[in-house]
Amino acid sequence: MSAGASGGAGGGFRAAVEARDLAAMRACLADDVVFRSPVAHRPYEGKAITGAILAHVIEVFEDFRYVRELEDRDGHALVFEARVDGLQLTGCDFLVLDEEGLVTDFTVMVRPLRAAEALAAAMGRRFDQIVAMASEDAT
């Protein structure tokens, strides 16, 4: 992978996240996107649930910022820093894009463990809301 600019194929998603623009984030997702959470054992499938997760995670993350972008012909890695419940974390969004530039596979990894646990707890408290939001969006 080589260092890429935010204007690359993943730039639309990055710009949407940095602007905290939920509609633009959702517009970057393929209908059949697969989201792989750093704190869940099974992937989530579909734009509705992925959009709902993104809507809540941008509220949970404090001081979120992308600090590096790597790309190759198969995808992008967007390295970020944030805080959750006062704990600093570093993470990476791994994006695979289709020929239209939509995200088809979205894998997130975070570290260190204590921050990942705080993220899991914060998102777990919102899980019912996430599922309800996804159900509304799917209809």
Backbone hydrogen bonds, N-H to C=O, Kabsch-Sander energy under -0.5 kcal/mol:
donor,donor_aa,acceptor,acceptor_aa,energy
2,S,71,E,-2.3
4,G,69,E,-2.5
8,G,5,A,-1.8
11,G,8,G,-2.0
14,R,10,G,-2.4
15,A,11,G,-3.1
16,A,12,G,-2.0
17,V,13,F,-2.6
18,E,14,R,-2.9
19,A,15,A,-1.8
20,R,17,V,-1.3
21,D,16,A,-2.6
22,L,20,R,-0.9
25,M,21,D,-2.4
26,R,22,L,-2.7
27,A,23,A,-2.0
28,C,24,A,-0.9
28,C,25,M,-1.1
29,L,26,R,-1.7
30,A,103,V,-2.7
33,V,30,A,-1.7
34,V,104,T,-1.8
35,F,33,V,-0.5
35,F,44,Y,-3.5
36,R,34,V,-0.5
36,R,106,F,-3.4
37,S,35,F,-0.7
44,Y,35,F,-3.0
46,G,33,V,-3.7
47,K,31,D,-1.6
50,T,46,G,-1.8
51,G,47,K,-2.7
52,A,48,A,-2.0
53,I,49,I,-2.3
54,L,50,T,-2.5
55,A,51,G,-2.2
56,H,52,A,-1.5
57,V,53,I,-2.9
58,I,54,L,-1.9
59,E,56,H,-0.9
60,V,56,H,-1.7
61,F,57,V,-2.7
62,E,83,R,-3.1
65,R,81,E,-2.0
67,V,79,V,-3.0
68,R,79,V,-1.3
70,L,77,A,-2.7
71,E,2,S,-2.8
72,D,75,G,-2.3
75,G,72,D,-0.8
76,H,95,L,-2.4
77,A,70,L,-2.9
78,L,93,D,-2.8
79,V,68,R,-2.2
79,V,77,A,-0.7
80,F,91,G,-2.8
81,E,65,R,-2.4
82,A,89,L,-1.9
83,R,62,E,-2.2
84,V,87,L,-2.2
87,L,84,V,-2.3
89,L,82,A,-2.9
90,T,111,R,-2.5
91,G,80,F,-2.6
92,C,109,M,-2.4
93,D,78,L,-2.5
94,F,92,C,-0.6
94,F,107,T,-3.5
95,L,76,H,-2.8
95,L,93,D,-0.6
96,V,105,D,-2.5
98,D,102,L,-2.5
101,G,98,D,-2.0
103,V,28,C,-3.2
104,T,96,V,-3.2
105,D,96,V,-1.4
106,F,34,V,-2.9
107,T,94,F,-2.5
108,V,36,R,-2.5
109,M,92,C,-2.0
111,R,90,T,-2.3
116,A,112,P,-2.2
117,E,113,L,-2.8
118,A,114,R,-1.9
119,L,115,A,-2.4
120,A,116,A,-2.5
121,A,117,E,-2.4
122,A,118,A,-2.5
123,M,119,L,-2.8
124,G,120,A,-2.3
125,R,121,A,-1.9
126,R,122,A,-0.6
126,R,123,M,-0.7
127,F,124,G,-1.0
130,I,126,R,-2.5
131,V,127,F,-2.6
132,A,128,D,-2.2
133,M,129,Q,-2.6
134,A,130,I,-2.4
135,S,131,V,-2.3
136,E,132,A,-2.1
137,D,133,M,-2.3
138,A,134,A,-1.9
139,T,135,S,-0.8
139,T,136,E,-0.6
